[in-house]
């Protein structure tokens, strides 16, 4: 079952359970999938591949995180709480992210493979590690681990 089909099933479940926030969030994701299809010159009736669907879901999660930050800075706690609840729902569809220890193991192996010795090649090294991880880790965590290797 594709991620897009899972979202459609979740919409049905949310309707039956009368979960308004979950329903709104799932409909928003489905709408984002349709927008992605149209943006990539496909018809809205097409099915979005899981890889593209994950990108859309990650984008939605990042938008919620940004919104939370902005609402808290503006003193709008009730809106920040709503965004947090939506983020929790969205994160159930994202794969589990790697821990910093797992990232460190891969980074050390890649460092030995590329022969990176100083900070001047950190950008190339970071790119290689991110490519190796294939979106299984947060960029901020990867950056933190890599910077710790050059201290």
C-alpha positions as a LaTeX table, in Angstrom:
\begin{tabular}{lrrr}
\hline
Residue & $x$ (\AA) & $y$ (\AA) & $z$ (\AA) \\
\hline
Unk1 & 0.00 & 0.00 & 0.00 \\
Unk2 & 1.43 & 3.38 & $-0.98$ \\
Unk3 & 1.73 & 6.28 & 1.43 \\
Unk4 & $-0.87$ & 8.18 & $-0.55$ \\
Unk5 & $-3.34$ & 5.30 & $-0.12$ \\
Unk6 & $-2.52$ & 5.13 & 3.61 \\
Unk7 & $-3.39$ & 8.83 & 3.91 \\
Unk8 & $-6.72$ & 8.23 & 2.14 \\
Unk9 & $-7.47$ & 5.38 & 4.56 \\
Unk10 & $-6.59$ & 7.63 & 7.50 \\
Unk11 & $-9.04$ & 10.23 & 6.21 \\
Unk12 & $-11.82$ & 7.64 & 6.27 \\
Unk13 & $-10.86$ & 6.53 & 9.79 \\
Unk14 & $-10.72$ & 10.13 & 11.03 \\
Unk15 & $-14.17$ & 10.81 & 9.56 \\
Unk16 & $-15.64$ & 7.77 & 11.27 \\
Unk17 & $-13.97$ & 8.63 & 14.58 \\
Unk18 & $-14.95$ & 12.31 & 14.21 \\
Unk19 & $-11.37$ & 13.45 & 14.79 \\
Unk20 & $-11.46$ & 16.94 & 13.31 \\
Unk21 & $-7.76$ & 17.81 & 13.68 \\
Unk22 & $-6.57$ & 14.49 & 12.26 \\
Unk23 & $-9.02$ & 14.81 & 9.36 \\
Unk24 & $-7.88$ & 18.36 & 8.60 \\
Unk25 & $-4.21$ & 17.34 & 8.71 \\
Unk26 & $-4.71$ & 14.30 & 6.46 \\
Unk27 & $-6.70$ & 16.35 & 3.96 \\
Unk28 & $-3.90$ & 18.92 & 3.95 \\
Unk29 & $-1.35$ & 16.22 & 3.14 \\
Unk30 & $-3.54$ & 14.82 & 0.37 \\
Unk31 & $-3.86$ & 18.33 & $-1.04$ \\
Unk32 & $-0.07$ & 18.75 & $-0.87$ \\
Unk33 & 0.32 & 15.47 & $-2.79$ \\
Unk34 & $-2.01$ & 16.78 & $-5.50$ \\
Unk35 & $-0.08$ & 20.06 & $-5.66$ \\
Unk36 & 3.18 & 18.11 & $-6.02$ \\
Unk37 & 1.70 & 16.06 & $-8.87$ \\
Unk38 & 0.56 & 19.19 & $-10.69$ \\
Unk39 & 3.91 & 20.94 & $-10.06$ \\
Unk40 & 5.73 & 17.98 & $-11.64$ \\
Unk41 & 3.44 & 18.10 & $-14.68$ \\
Unk42 & 1.41 & 15.01 & $-13.83$ \\
Unk43 & $-2.33$ & 14.74 & $-13.54$ \\
Unk44 & $-3.97$ & 14.99 & $-10.10$ \\
Unk45 & $-5.41$ & 11.49 & $-10.60$ \\
Unk46 & $-1.91$ & 9.95 & $-10.74$ \\
Unk47 & $-0.44$ & 8.29 & $-7.70$ \\
Unk48 & 2.58 & 9.92 & $-6.09$ \\
Unk49 & 5.54 & 7.53 & $-5.64$ \\
Unk50 & 6.45 & 6.90 & $-1.98$ \\
Unk51 & 9.80 & 8.68 & $-2.36$ \\
Unk52 & 8.08 & 11.87 & $-3.54$ \\
Unk53 & 5.33 & 11.47 & $-0.94$ \\
Unk54 & 7.96 & 11.34 & 1.83 \\
Unk55 & 9.50 & 14.57 & 0.52 \\
Unk56 & 6.09 & 16.25 & 0.68 \\
Unk57 & 5.49 & 14.93 & 4.21 \\
Unk58 & 8.93 & 16.14 & 5.35 \\
Unk59 & 8.20 & 19.55 & 3.85 \\
Unk60 & 4.89 & 19.67 & 5.73 \\
Unk61 & 6.64 & 18.71 & 8.99 \\
Unk62 & 9.25 & 21.42 & 8.49 \\
Unk63 & 6.50 & 23.97 & 7.80 \\
Unk64 & 4.84 & 23.02 & 11.10 \\
Unk65 & 8.15 & 23.38 & 12.97 \\
Unk66 & 8.69 & 26.83 & 11.47 \\
Unk67 & 5.12 & 27.82 & 12.33 \\
Unk68 & 5.57 & 26.70 & 15.93 \\
Unk69 & 8.67 & 28.88 & 16.24 \\
Unk70 & 6.90 & 31.89 & 14.73 \\
Unk71 & 3.74 & 31.49 & 16.82 \\
Unk72 & 5.73 & 31.15 & 20.03 \\
Unk73 & 7.76 & 34.25 & 19.15 \\
Unk74 & 4.50 & 36.10 & 18.56 \\
Unk75 & 2.94 & 34.94 & 21.81 \\
Unk76 & 0.26 & 32.80 & 20.14 \\
Unk77 & 0.44 & 29.70 & 22.33 \\
Unk78 & $-2.93$ & 28.28 & 21.17 \\
Unk79 & $-1.83$ & 28.32 & 17.52 \\
Unk80 & 1.57 & 26.83 & 18.41 \\
Unk81 & $-0.21$ & 24.02 & 20.28 \\
Unk82 & $-2.40$ & 23.27 & 17.24 \\
Unk83 & 0.70 & 23.13 & 15.02 \\
Unk84 & 2.40 & 20.79 & 17.51 \\
Unk85 & $-0.61$ & 18.46 & 17.39 \\
Unk86 & $-0.55$ & 18.47 & 13.57 \\
Unk87 & 3.21 & 17.83 & 13.61 \\
Unk88 & 2.70 & 14.80 & 15.85 \\
Unk89 & 0.15 & 13.40 & 13.38 \\
Unk90 & 2.40 & 14.06 & 10.37 \\
Unk91 & 5.46 & 12.51 & 12.04 \\
Unk92 & 3.67 & 9.15 & 12.25 \\
Unk93 & 4.18 & 8.87 & 8.47 \\
Unk94 & 7.89 & 9.73 & 8.52 \\
Unk95 & 10.53 & 7.03 & 8.88 \\
Unk96 & 12.37 & 6.91 & 12.19 \\
Unk97 & 15.37 & 9.21 & 12.10 \\
Unk98 & 18.84 & 7.94 & 12.97 \\
Unk99 & 20.41 & 8.76 & 16.31 \\
Unk100 & 23.62 & 10.79 & 16.53 \\
Unk101 & 25.56 & 7.62 & 17.42 \\
Unk102 & 24.41 & 5.92 & 14.21 \\
Unk103 & 25.27 & 9.04 & 12.21 \\
Unk104 & 28.72 & 9.13 & 13.83 \\
Unk105 & 29.47 & 5.54 & 12.74 \\
Unk106 & 28.60 & 6.31 & 9.13 \\
Unk107 & 30.46 & 9.65 & 9.23 \\
Unk108 & 33.63 & 8.01 & 10.57 \\
Unk109 & 33.50 & 5.33 & 7.86 \\
Unk110 & 32.95 & 7.98 & 5.17 \\
Unk111 & 35.77 & 10.13 & 6.59 \\
Unk112 & 38.19 & 7.20 & 6.33 \\
Unk113 & 36.94 & 6.35 & 2.84 \\
Unk114 & 37.36 & 9.92 & 1.53 \\
Unk115 & 40.56 & 10.59 & 3.46 \\
Unk116 & 39.29 & 13.90 & 4.84 \\
Unk117 & 41.84 & 15.26 & 7.30 \\
Unk118 & 41.02 & 18.92 & 7.77 \\
Unk119 & 38.08 & 21.31 & 7.90 \\
Unk120 & 38.70 & 22.65 & 4.37 \\
Unk121 & 36.92 & 19.64 & 2.82 \\
Unk122 & 34.05 & 19.65 & 5.30 \\
Unk123 & 31.47 & 20.73 & 2.68 \\
Unk124 & 32.30 & 17.83 & 0.36 \\
Unk125 & 32.38 & 15.48 & 3.34 \\
Unk126 & 28.97 & 16.70 & 4.57 \\
Unk127 & 27.48 & 16.19 & 1.11 \\
Unk128 & 28.85 & 12.65 & 0.90 \\
Unk129 & 27.49 & 11.76 & 4.35 \\
Unk130 & 24.05 & 13.22 & 3.55 \\
Unk131 & 23.96 & 11.23 & 0.31 \\
Unk132 & 24.88 & 8.08 & 2.23 \\
Unk133 & 22.12 & 8.67 & 4.80 \\
Unk134 & 19.44 & 9.26 & 2.11 \\
Unk135 & 17.19 & 11.40 & 4.31 \\
Unk136 & 17.27 & 9.05 & 7.28 \\
Unk137 & 18.73 & 11.72 & 9.55 \\
Unk138 & 18.03 & 15.35 & 10.36 \\
Unk139 & 20.43 & 17.73 & 8.60 \\
Unk140 & 21.08 & 19.64 & 11.83 \\
Unk141 & 22.11 & 16.42 & 13.60 \\
Unk142 & 24.43 & 15.45 & 10.75 \\
Unk143 & 26.02 & 18.91 & 10.77 \\
Unk144 & 26.56 & 18.73 & 14.54 \\
Unk145 & 28.20 & 15.30 & 14.32 \\
Unk146 & 30.46 & 16.32 & 11.44 \\
Unk147 & 31.54 & 19.53 & 13.16 \\
Unk148 & 32.41 & 17.52 & 16.27 \\
Unk149 & 34.79 & 15.41 & 14.19 \\
Unk150 & 36.87 & 18.49 & 13.27 \\
Unk151 & 37.19 & 20.03 & 16.73 \\
\hline
\end{tabular}
